């Protein structure tokens, strides 16, 4: 028996089977058939997850370029632009400070949730089929990929029965918070690296533990390979979504403390090697991430603070036992308990909470159970924000998050998103309980799966709502924009993109970000004293045209307005101003632009002005 298995036998008998590779009796052909059967079962589970993800995102697939997520179309536009600009890396046209938005200042891609790794990985899809296709693909891939990754962790690391692992992993990948975040938050749903990080941390711990009798030495080779792998996973996750990595790190820290308190012998034996491995992983990761992180917080267009109020983005206490409106049995009545349909992070529902609590009590005070419960309680408490809110009413009771508010990096994470970490914690507890019940005869073998199954049915997701979106002008889709602005130049759509109406960014995304546009939807240092703000201030001409688009009234244009229009075009570095036929109050805008820039030129279904 290995040292890891000896440790498990002494502290966590229900999990001992999962910490050592079991011997398979019989001949080589028998073992091969058993292995093939296991792989077939794994493939079927993976296929089920893929089909479920496809069913949830089915509304996008009839026509990804013509369909949009109905509950958060603005963020979908933003992420499609991110994917388009990321894809340019394979063309050799990429920088952490992009000039393809907010011309001439540009946008810091590290400061924004630009999913760089995903954009580069799926660049061939984007360049061949367009950013909307990549977005639709990732909306499903992130859910299925996360579930598959947790399933492999549960079956390989915990050696859980496949039914138990599949149900737990299904919750991790398709739980209420994950489905909710699928409304355009690709950086939050791309969690398939988190189980890899957890596996590498566990591997590092096992390599650092010489065994209860210290019969073996720490496995230095496994320590080093685990640390190197952990560094690689962390680096990759930073370029997928830093907030997910931060939440995972905080959760693992809480769990590690709870596990150490429960098993002090393991702490004494493994701490030196484990701490050394973590330091090696951190050092290797910082060698690669040092410059990108500096660029994010102190580089051009970078910001060092978060822009979202923790008071506003706090989880309502009542939301924990509410059913998500995006579940098949949910209703819109509970939607008021959060800030929007993309943030149903804490809507686990009373049945699932009660079943999880019952499973935790039944499993007893084993280290992994205690660690999961501690992590769930701490992260759930942090999700409540600086002040506890119940049923929409803010109380004077301070929440634990108040202890963290204002700390560097922490203020970039929304308190209510701490609730997302409960999906894998609850999923792990359910897997442990199901696996234990399935291995033992008696009533538990029937009651536990029935209770868990019934609880999971209450959070089973419904397909994401979608709707049609306006077609792009032929001026863009037909490539006619090249008659107006050279690749790499600046095109000014009228009206310009804003955080509230980012639709002109679809023009740039459809052209694979081959040209830049002014202003737009992004995070930049345009708040008071250079603090984080959404978007930038509008130039006078942009503000004037936006007012015409909103109200339809034509302003009086004099020499001062024409001089300002020329100055703004020079400031943007613009080559061309373009007005599509389907713009709001298009005729009023055209007459205003004629007064500002002179007669326009008709190209396809747009009026253009070379400036």
Secondary structure, DSSP 8 states (H G I E B T S, - for coil): --HHHHHHHHH-GGGGGGSS-----S-HHHHHHHHHHHHHHHHHHHHHHHHHHHHHTHHHHT-TTTEEETT-HHHHHHHHHHHHHHHGGGGT---SEESSSSBTT-EETTTTT--HHHHHHTHHHHHHH-HHHHHHHHHHHHHHHHHHHHHHHHHHTS---HHHHHHHHHHHHHSHHHHHHTTT-HHHH--TTHHHHHHHHHHHHHHH---TT--S---HHHHHHHHHHHHHHHHHHHTT-HHHHHHHHHHHHHHHHHHHHH-HHHHHHHHHHHHHHHHHHHHHHHHHHHHHHHHHHHSTT--SS--S-TTTT--BGGGGGSB-TTBTT--GGGGGGSSSTT--TT-B-HHHHHHHHHHHHHH-S-HHHHHHHHHHHHHHHHTT-SEEEETTEEEEEE-GGGGTTT-TTGGGS-GGGGGGGHHHHHHHHHHHHHHHHHHS-STHHHHHHHHHHHHHHTT-B----EEE-----HHHHTSGGGGTS-TTSEEEESS---SS--TTHHHHHHTTT-SB-BS-S-EES-SGGG--EES----HHHHHHHHHHHH-------HHHHHHHHHHHHHHTEEEEEEETTSTTHHHHHHHHHHHH-S-EEETTEEEEE-
